[in-house]
Amino acid sequence: YVSDEDSVSSSSSSSSTTDTNETTREALFESYASVKRSSPTTPQIRKAAEMAMLSGAIYEKTISRCHNIAQTIVANGTNADIQWLVTDSIAFLQDFNDNANKEDDDKKDPILVRTITIRGFDASDGTVDRERLLERICSANPVSLRDNIPVQVHTGLLTVAREVYAAVRPYMDLTSPQHKLVLNGHSIGGSLALLSLFLMVLDDGADAVLEKLLRVYTFGSPPVCSTVQSSTSTTTSSSASASATTNNNSGRNKLPFLSRRENPNNNNNKKEKAKEDYSCPVLKAFDLPGDLVYGFVQPWDPIVRLFTNIDPLYPLLGDMGEDGMTVYVSGPPRSLRPITRAIIEGWEFWPRFRDTFRENSNQNLTAVGLQHLLLPETIRYLTDRLVSVQIQVPPVETVISLSPKEFYPALNKTFPLDTFSISFVPAAVRSFIHHFYPAYTSPFYDYVQKSNEKSNSNNKKSASGVVETPTTTTTTSGMATATISLLTGRNNNRSLDNGETSLDGFHP
């Protein structure tokens, strides 16, 4: 995906002595003006990695995993078949403020932060009504929150969000004025966190929310809303060149996923275009800034594409046999065909799920907030695209951010995932593994930890805000076990930790 081109002179000025022959390459994200590398050494990305670990801690081994990242458990519960968790921690404003100046003393003062983490769908949890929750997830037909707000949201998940929000709202109100809030979640948990943000604005107003709430984090979350006036424009792709910048002020972009072209005559236009593309129409409709929401995505995760115009799962119902149970009937033989049929035949809820999904899930919802892609090393990308599907989740090599407008066009172009390709076993298994919560915890957290350790190898003082915990590595076998658990509804390790008791009803 990277090719050498003719060198470009950086300037005609006789006084210029640097980068006179800049190598030009056609890069993967060349045509997206908003793309930018997110440095793992910044407080904002370090905090995001911590929130990723917390979004996974709610699934299992909750107590020890929360304590490992210095999160104190306040309460937990289950409402509308969704588990939620309230934790307290100490942080700094610079962990959440993208424009924070290192010299600002008020950004260095510790603050109390209460995080509300919402769990995604867990097929192994027999304590909730999983079929009712699935039906609500599939009921994606849009509904308006309020007549004067030009935003429509996912009907089924809004129903869930209202119940969860009502349950956690007292834990928001009981905090002191100096106690800040964060909303967090993986999969539909992140979608519900976003909807909870909207409900907060409807209750309190945007100014009050911005005074109290620091950020919303989503990990592998499907979209749940769109603006009314722009619901048909999400396929528009910007033709502007990407602004090739890095966080080290070196003047040379060394990130292979980004463009290496430096054209001083276009820099100002690129900056203006990028600034325009970073705006978020949905958040703007609520008078909220576009960077209040941070979304993180594994690029081969199909769930983040649900309810969009690049959804690879919805069209499979159009390739179904007359029996209503055999999917992928056209094309060459595929092992996934008899496997899925065997599952469907034993699933009493299938006809209801199929009809609800078919009637309500064909939507054109959009991304919200600043989106981040967790990218593998370039050789892994090439192997995936040109050689064979790699099932296991690779280590993260870099993180880039994209505007909500350009996110889905960029994802579809660079990591295409169509209905035909996902119907083969390797791609199908990869899809589950790359969405399951371990794909968003250790790979991202380990990348940030190692990057900061390398950055500070010659500095005795640890980077501010990094919690020193043992890094963990998710093995392929562990991912496969987790995926089997997800598919079969079995969980052989439901305990929180050796010697720990369940968190159900835990209210210290």
C-alpha positions as CSV (number, residue, x, y, z in Angstrom):
1,Y,0.0,0.0,0.0
2,V,3.0,2.3,0.1
3,S,4.9,3.1,-3.1
4,D,7.9,5.4,-3.8
5,E,7.3,8.4,-6.1
6,D,9.3,11.2,-7.3
7,S,10.9,13.4,-4.6
8,V,9.4,16.8,-4.0
9,S,11.3,20.0,-3.2
10,S,10.2,21.4,0.1
11,S,10.9,25.0,-0.7
12,S,12.4,27.2,-3.4
13,S,13.9,29.5,-0.8
14,S,17.7,29.5,-0.9
15,S,17.8,29.7,2.9
16,S,16.0,26.4,3.3
17,T,18.5,23.6,4.3
18,T,16.2,20.8,5.5
19,D,14.1,18.2,3.8
20,T,14.9,19.5,0.3
21,N,14.1,16.1,-1.2
22,E,11.2,14.7,0.7
23,T,10.2,11.2,-0.4
24,T,6.7,11.0,-1.7
25,R,4.6,7.9,-1.2
26,E,1.1,7.0,-1.9
27,A,-0.2,6.0,1.5
28,L,-3.2,4.1,2.7
29,F,-5.0,7.1,4.2
30,E,-3.7,9.5,1.5
31,S,-7.1,10.9,0.6
32,Y,-8.5,11.7,4.1
33,A,-7.8,15.2,5.4
34,S,-8.6,14.5,9.0
35,V,-6.3,11.6,9.6
36,K,-3.7,12.2,12.3
37,R,-1.4,10.0,14.4
38,S,-2.3,9.8,18.0
39,S,0.8,9.6,20.1
40,P,0.7,6.9,22.8
41,T,2.8,9.1,25.1
42,T,0.1,11.8,25.5
43,P,-2.0,11.8,28.7
44,Q,-5.2,11.5,26.6
45,I,-4.2,8.2,24.9
46,R,-2.8,6.8,28.1
47,K,-6.1,7.5,29.9
48,A,-8.0,5.9,26.9
49,A,-5.9,2.7,27.3
50,E,-6.8,2.6,31.0
51,M,-10.5,3.0,30.1
52,A,-10.1,0.1,27.6
53,M,-8.9,-2.1,30.5
54,L,-11.9,-1.0,32.6
55,S,-14.3,-1.7,29.8
56,G,-13.1,-5.3,29.8
57,A,-12.9,-5.6,33.6
58,I,-16.7,-5.5,33.8
59,Y,-16.9,-8.9,32.0
60,E,-14.8,-11.0,34.4
61,K,-12.2,-10.8,37.3
62,T,-13.8,-7.4,38.0
63,I,-12.3,-6.7,41.4
64,S,-8.7,-7.5,40.7
65,R,-8.7,-5.8,37.3
66,C,-10.2,-2.7,38.6
67,H,-7.7,-2.5,41.4
68,N,-4.8,-3.1,38.9
69,I,-5.7,0.2,37.3
70,A,-6.4,2.0,40.5
71,Q,-10.2,2.0,40.2
72,T,-12.2,1.7,43.4
73,I,-15.6,-0.1,43.0
74,V,-18.5,2.0,44.3
75,A,-21.5,0.0,43.0
76,N,-22.8,-2.2,40.3
77,G,-26.1,-3.5,39.0
78,T,-28.1,-4.9,36.2
79,N,-31.0,-3.1,34.4
80,A,-32.6,-3.9,31.1
81,D,-30.4,-7.0,30.8
82,I,-27.3,-4.9,30.9
83,Q,-24.7,-4.8,33.7
84,W,-23.1,-1.5,34.8
85,L,-20.3,-0.6,37.1
86,V,-19.5,2.6,39.0
87,T,-15.8,3.2,40.0
88,D,-13.9,6.1,41.5
89,S,-10.3,7.1,40.8
90,I,-7.8,10.0,40.9
91,A,-6.8,11.6,37.6
92,F,-5.7,15.0,36.2
93,L,-7.5,17.3,33.9
94,Q,-4.8,17.0,31.3
95,D,-5.7,13.4,30.9
96,F,-8.9,14.5,29.2
97,N,-8.1,18.0,27.8
98,D,-6.7,17.8,24.3
99,N,-5.6,21.4,24.5
100,A,-4.1,21.3,27.9
101,N,-0.8,23.2,28.3
102,K,1.8,21.4,30.3
103,E,2.5,24.6,32.1
104,D,-1.1,25.0,33.3
105,D,-0.9,24.4,37.0
106,D,-4.7,23.7,37.3
107,K,-4.3,20.8,34.9
108,K,-1.7,19.2,37.2
109,D,-3.9,19.2,40.3
110,P,-5.4,15.7,41.1
111,I,-9.2,15.4,40.7
112,L,-11.7,12.8,41.7
113,V,-13.2,11.0,38.7
114,R,-16.3,8.7,38.8
115,T,-16.5,6.4,35.8
116,I,-19.7,4.6,34.8
117,T,-18.8,1.6,32.7
118,I,-21.6,-0.3,30.8
119,R,-21.1,-3.9,29.6
120,G,-21.8,-5.1,26.1
121,F,-23.8,-8.2,25.1
122,D,-22.6,-11.3,26.8
123,A,-23.9,-14.6,25.4
124,S,-22.6,-16.5,28.4
125,D,-24.6,-14.6,30.9
126,G,-27.6,-16.7,31.9
127,T,-28.8,-14.2,34.5
128,V,-30.3,-11.9,31.9
129,D,-32.9,-12.3,29.1
130,R,-30.4,-12.5,26.2
131,E,-33.1,-13.0,23.5
132,R,-35.0,-9.9,24.6
133,L,-31.7,-7.9,24.5
134,L,-30.9,-9.2,21.0
135,E,-34.4,-8.2,19.8
136,R,-33.8,-4.7,21.1
137,I,-30.3,-4.5,19.5
138,C,-31.9,-5.5,16.2
139,S,-34.7,-2.9,16.6
140,A,-32.6,-0.1,15.0
141,N,-35.4,1.9,13.4
142,P,-34.7,5.6,14.2
143,V,-36.6,7.8,16.6
144,S,-36.2,11.4,17.5
145,L,-35.2,12.4,21.0
146,R,-36.7,15.8,20.9
147,D,-38.4,17.8,18.1
148,N,-36.0,20.7,18.2
149,I,-32.9,18.4,18.0
150,P,-32.2,17.1,14.4
151,V,-30.9,13.8,15.6
152,Q,-32.4,10.3,15.4
153,V,-31.3,7.4,17.5
154,H,-31.6,3.6,17.6
155,T,-35.0,2.8,19.1
156,G,-34.2,-0.5,20.8
157,L,-31.0,0.7,22.5
158,L,-32.6,3.9,23.5
159,T,-35.2,1.9,25.5
160,V,-32.3,0.1,27.2
161,A,-30.3,3.3,27.7
162,R,-33.3,5.0,29.5
163,E,-33.4,2.2,32.1
164,V,-29.7,2.0,32.6
165,Y,-29.4,5.8,32.8
166,A,-32.2,5.9,35.5
167,A,-30.3,3.4,37.5
168,V,-26.9,5.1,37.4
169,R,-28.2,8.7,37.6
170,P,-28.2,8.8,41.5
171,Y,-24.5,7.9,41.4
172,M,-23.9,11.0,39.2
173,D,-26.0,13.3,41.5
174,L,-24.4,12.2,44.8
175,T,-21.0,13.4,43.7
176,S,-19.5,16.7,44.9
177,P,-19.2,19.7,42.5
178,Q,-15.5,18.9,42.1
179,H,-16.1,15.2,41.4
180,K,-16.0,14.7,37.6
181,L,-17.7,12.0,35.5
182,V,-16.7,9.7,32.7
183,L,-18.9,7.3,30.6
184,N,-17.3,4.2,29.3
185,G,-18.2,0.9,27.5
186,H,-17.4,-1.8,25.1
187,S,-19.6,-2.9,22.2
188,I,-23.2,-1.9,22.8
189,G,-22.0,-0.7,26.3
190,G,-20.3,2.1,24.5
191,S,-23.4,2.8,22.4
192,L,-25.4,3.0,25.7
193,A,-22.8,5.3,27.2
194,L,-23.3,7.6,24.2
195,L,-27.1,7.6,24.5
196,S,-26.7,8.3,28.2
197,L,-24.7,11.4,27.3
198,F,-27.7,12.6,25.2
199,L,-30.1,11.9,28.0
200,M,-27.9,13.9,30.4
201,V,-28.0,16.9,28.0
202,L,-31.8,16.6,27.8
203,D,-32.1,16.6,31.6
204,D,-29.4,19.2,32.5
205,G,-28.4,21.1,29.4
206,A,-25.1,21.2,27.5
207,D,-23.4,23.7,29.8
208,A,-24.0,21.7,33.0
209,V,-22.9,18.4,31.3
210,L,-19.7,20.0,30.0
211,E,-19.0,21.3,33.5
212,K,-19.3,17.8,35.0
213,L,-18.5,15.3,32.3
214,L,-14.9,14.9,31.1
215,R,-15.3,12.3,28.2
216,V,-17.2,9.4,26.8
217,Y,-15.2,6.4,25.7
218,T,-16.5,3.7,23.3
219,F,-14.6,0.5,22.2
220,G,-15.9,-1.5,19.3
221,S,-19.3,0.1,19.5
222,P,-22.0,0.0,16.8
223,P,-23.4,3.4,15.8
224,V,-26.7,4.4,17.3
225,C,-27.6,7.8,15.8
226,S,-27.5,10.2,12.8
227,T,-28.4,13.7,12.0
228,V,-31.6,14.1,10.1
229,Q,-30.2,16.4,7.4
230,S,-27.1,14.3,6.8
231,S,-28.4,10.8,7.1
232,T,-27.8,10.1,3.4
233,S,-24.4,11.7,3.1
234,T,-22.2,9.4,5.1
235,T,-20.8,7.8,2.0
236,T,-19.2,11.0,0.8
237,S,-15.4,10.7,0.9
238,S,-13.1,13.7,1.1
239,S,-10.8,14.0,-1.9
240,A,-8.3,16.3,0.0
241,S,-4.9,15.0,0.8
242,A,-4.1,14.0,4.3
243,S,-2.2,16.3,6.5
244,A,1.1,14.6,7.1
245,T,2.0,15.6,10.6
246,T,3.3,13.9,13.7
247,N,3.6,14.7,17.4
248,N,7.3,15.0,17.5
249,N,7.7,18.2,15.5
250,S,10.4,16.5,13.4
251,G,9.0,17.9,10.1
252,R,9.0,14.4,8.6
253,N,6.1,11.9,8.9
254,K,7.5,8.5,9.6
255,L,4.1,6.7,9.9
256,P,3.7,4.3,7.0
257,F,-0.1,4.4,7.1
258,L,-0.1,8.2,6.5
259,S,0.9,10.3,3.5
260,R,4.6,11.3,3.3
261,R,3.9,14.0,0.8
262,E,4.9,17.5,2.1
263,N,3.6,20.4,0.0
264,P,4.1,23.7,1.7
265,N,1.7,25.4,-0.8
266,N,-1.2,23.2,0.4
267,N,-0.5,23.1,4.2
268,N,-2.9,25.9,5.1
269,N,-5.7,24.5,3.0
270,K,-5.2,21.0,4.5
271,K,-5.3,22.4,8.0
272,E,-8.5,24.2,7.3
273,K,-10.0,21.2,5.7
274,A,-9.0,18.9,8.5
275,K,-10.5,21.3,11.0
276,E,-13.8,21.3,9.1
277,D,-13.8,17.5,8.8
278,Y,-13.2,17.0,12.5
279,S,-16.5,18.6,13.4
280,C,-19.3,16.2,14.5
281,P,-22.8,17.1,13.4
282,V,-24.4,14.9,16.0
283,L,-22.6,16.4,19.0
284,K,-23.0,19.8,17.5
285,A,-26.7,19.4,17.5
286,F,-26.5,19.0,21.3
287,D,-24.1,22.0,21.6
288,L,-21.2,19.6,22.5
289,P,-17.6,19.6,21.2
290,G,-16.6,17.0,18.7
291,D,-13.8,15.6,20.9
292,L,-16.0,14.9,23.9
293,V,-16.5,11.4,22.6
294,Y,-13.5,9.1,21.9
295,G,-14.2,6.0,19.8
296,F,-11.7,3.1,19.4
297,V,-12.0,0.5,16.7
298,Q,-10.2,-2.7,15.7
299,P,-10.3,-2.4,11.9
300,W,-11.6,-6.0,11.2
301,D,-14.4,-5.7,13.8
302,P,-17.7,-6.1,11.9
303,I,-19.9,-5.0,14.8
304,V,-18.8,-1.3,14.4
305,R,-20.3,-1.5,10.9
306,L,-23.7,-2.6,12.0
307,F,-26.6,-0.3,10.9
308,T,-24.4,1.5,8.4
309,N,-24.2,1.4,4.6
310,I,-21.1,-0.8,4.9
311,D,-22.7,-3.4,7.2
312,P,-21.5,-6.8,6.0
313,L,-24.0,-8.7,8.2
314,Y,-27.4,-7.3,7.1
315,P,-27.1,-8.5,3.4
316,L,-26.7,-12.1,4.5
317,L,-30.4,-12.3,5.0
318,G,-30.8,-11.6,1.3
319,D,-28.8,-14.7,0.6
320,M,-30.9,-17.1,2.5
321,G,-32.6,-20.3,1.3
322,E,-36.3,-20.9,1.1
323,D,-36.3,-22.7,4.4
324,G,-35.4,-19.5,6.2
325,M,-32.5,-21.1,7.9
326,T,-29.8,-21.7,5.3
327,V,-27.6,-18.7,4.9
328,Y,-25.0,-18.1,2.1
329,V,-26.9,-20.3,-0.3
330,S,-25.3,-18.7,-3.4
331,G,-21.7,-19.0,-4.4
332,P,-19.2,-21.7,-3.8
333,P,-19.5,-24.3,-1.0
334,R,-18.5,-22.9,2.4
335,S,-18.0,-24.7,5.7
336,L,-19.8,-21.9,7.5
337,R,-23.1,-22.8,5.8
338,P,-23.8,-26.1,7.6
339,I,-22.3,-24.8,10.8
340,T,-24.7,-21.8,10.9
341,R,-27.6,-24.0,9.8
342,A,-27.0,-26.4,12.7
343,I,-26.9,-23.5,15.2
344,I,-30.1,-22.0,13.7
345,E,-32.1,-25.2,13.7
346,G,-31.5,-25.5,17.4
347,W,-32.4,-21.9,18.2
348,E,-36.1,-21.5,18.9
349,F,-35.7,-17.7,18.8
350,W,-34.3,-17.6,15.3
351,P,-37.5,-16.8,13.3
352,R,-38.2,-13.9,15.5
353,F,-34.6,-12.6,15.5
354,R,-34.4,-13.0,11.7
355,D,-37.6,-11.0,11.0
356,T,-36.8,-8.3,13.5
357,F,-33.3,-7.9,12.1
358,R,-34.5,-7.9,8.5
359,E,-37.2,-5.3,9.2
360,N,-35.3,-2.8,11.3
361,S,-31.6,-3.1,10.9
362,N,-31.1,-1.8,7.4
363,Q,-30.1,1.8,8.5
364,N,-27.6,4.4,7.7
365,L,-26.3,5.5,11.1
366,T,-23.1,7.5,11.5
367,A,-20.0,7.6,13.7
368,V,-20.0,10.1,16.6
369,G,-17.0,11.9,18.1
370,L,-13.3,11.5,17.3
371,Q,-12.7,8.0,16.0
372,H,-9.4,6.0,16.5
373,L,-8.2,3.0,14.6
374,L,-5.9,0.5,16.4
375,L,-3.6,-0.5,13.5
376,P,-1.2,-3.5,13.3
377,E,2.3,-3.4,11.8
378,T,2.3,-2.8,8.1
379,I,3.6,-6.3,7.2
380,R,0.6,-7.8,9.1
381,Y,-1.7,-5.6,7.1
382,L,-0.2,-6.7,3.8
383,T,-0.4,-10.4,4.9
384,D,-4.0,-10.1,5.8
385,R,-4.9,-8.4,2.6
386,L,-2.7,-10.3,0.1
387,V,-1.8,-13.7,1.6
388,S,-4.3,-15.2,4.1
389,V,-6.6,-14.2,6.9
390,Q,-4.8,-13.9,10.2
391,I,-7.3,-14.9,13.0
392,Q,-5.5,-13.7,16.1
393,V,-5.5,-10.1,17.2
394,P,-2.1,-8.6,16.3
395,P,-0.2,-6.2,18.6
396,V,-1.0,-2.5,18.0
397,E,1.7,-0.7,16.2
398,T,0.1,2.7,15.9
399,V,-3.2,4.6,16.5
400,I,-4.6,7.1,14.1
401,S,-7.6,9.4,14.6
402,L,-10.3,10.2,12.0
403,S,-13.3,12.5,11.9
404,P,-16.7,10.9,12.1
405,K,-17.4,12.0,8.6
406,E,-14.4,10.2,7.1
407,F,-14.3,7.2,9.4
408,Y,-16.6,4.8,7.6
409,P,-15.4,5.7,4.1
410,A,-11.8,5.2,5.3
411,L,-12.6,1.9,7.1
412,N,-14.4,0.5,4.1
413,K,-11.6,1.4,1.7
414,T,-8.6,0.3,3.7
415,F,-10.1,-2.7,5.6
416,P,-12.9,-4.0,3.3
417,L,-15.2,-6.5,4.9
418,D,-18.0,-7.6,2.6
419,T,-20.8,-10.2,3.0
420,F,-19.1,-12.7,0.7
421,S,-15.7,-12.6,2.4
422,I,-17.1,-12.8,5.9
423,S,-19.0,-16.0,5.0
424,F,-15.8,-18.1,5.1
425,V,-14.8,-19.6,8.4
426,P,-11.4,-17.8,8.9
427,A,-13.0,-14.4,8.3
428,A,-16.0,-15.2,10.4
429,V,-13.9,-16.4,13.3
430,R,-11.6,-13.4,13.0
431,S,-14.7,-11.1,13.1
432,F,-15.8,-12.6,16.5
433,I,-12.3,-12.5,18.0
434,H,-11.6,-8.9,16.8
435,H,-14.8,-7.7,18.4
436,F,-14.7,-9.6,21.7
437,Y,-13.5,-7.4,24.6
438,P,-9.9,-8.9,24.9
439,A,-9.2,-7.4,21.4
440,Y,-9.6,-3.9,22.9
441,T,-7.9,-4.3,26.3
442,S,-4.4,-5.9,26.3
443,P,-3.3,-5.0,22.7
444,F,-4.0,-1.3,23.2
445,Y,-2.9,-1.1,26.8
446,D,0.4,-3.0,26.1
447,Y,1.1,-0.8,23.2
448,V,0.7,2.4,25.3
449,Q,2.7,0.9,28.2
450,K,5.6,-0.2,26.1
451,S,5.7,3.1,24.2
452,N,5.8,5.1,27.4
453,E,8.5,2.8,28.9
454,K,10.6,3.3,25.8
455,S,10.0,7.1,25.8
456,N,11.0,7.3,29.5
457,S,13.9,4.9,29.4
458,N,16.4,7.7,30.1
459,N,14.1,9.6,32.4
460,K,13.9,8.6,36.0
461,K,10.5,10.2,36.5
462,S,7.6,8.1,35.3
463,A,5.1,9.7,32.9
464,S,2.3,11.4,34.7
465,G,-0.9,9.4,34.9
466,V,0.5,6.0,34.0
467,V,-0.5,3.2,36.4
468,E,2.2,0.6,36.6
469,T,0.6,-2.8,36.3
470,P,1.9,-6.1,34.9
471,T,1.2,-6.2,31.2
472,T,-0.8,-9.1,29.9
473,T,-0.7,-10.9,26.6
474,T,-3.9,-12.5,25.2
475,T,-2.9,-15.7,23.4
476,T,-4.6,-17.1,20.3
477,S,-5.8,-20.1,22.3
478,G,-7.3,-17.8,25.0
479,M,-9.0,-15.8,22.3
480,A,-10.4,-18.9,20.7
481,T,-11.7,-20.1,24.1
482,A,-13.4,-16.7,24.7
483,T,-15.0,-16.9,21.2
484,I,-16.3,-20.4,21.8
485,S,-17.7,-19.2,25.1
486,L,-19.4,-16.4,23.3
487,L,-20.9,-18.6,20.5
488,T,-22.0,-21.4,22.8
489,G,-23.2,-19.4,25.7
490,R,-20.9,-21.3,28.0
491,N,-18.4,-19.7,30.4
492,N,-16.1,-21.9,32.3
493,N,-14.6,-19.1,34.3
494,R,-17.4,-17.0,35.7
495,S,-15.6,-16.3,39.0
496,L,-14.1,-12.8,39.4
497,D,-10.9,-14.2,40.7
498,N,-9.7,-17.1,42.8
499,G,-11.2,-16.6,46.1
500,E,-13.5,-13.7,45.0
501,T,-17.2,-13.7,45.2
502,S,-19.6,-12.5,42.5
503,L,-20.2,-8.8,42.2
504,D,-23.9,-9.3,41.7
505,G,-25.7,-6.9,44.1
506,F,-22.4,-5.6,45.4
507,H,-23.1,-2.2,47.0
508,P,-20.4,-1.4,49.6
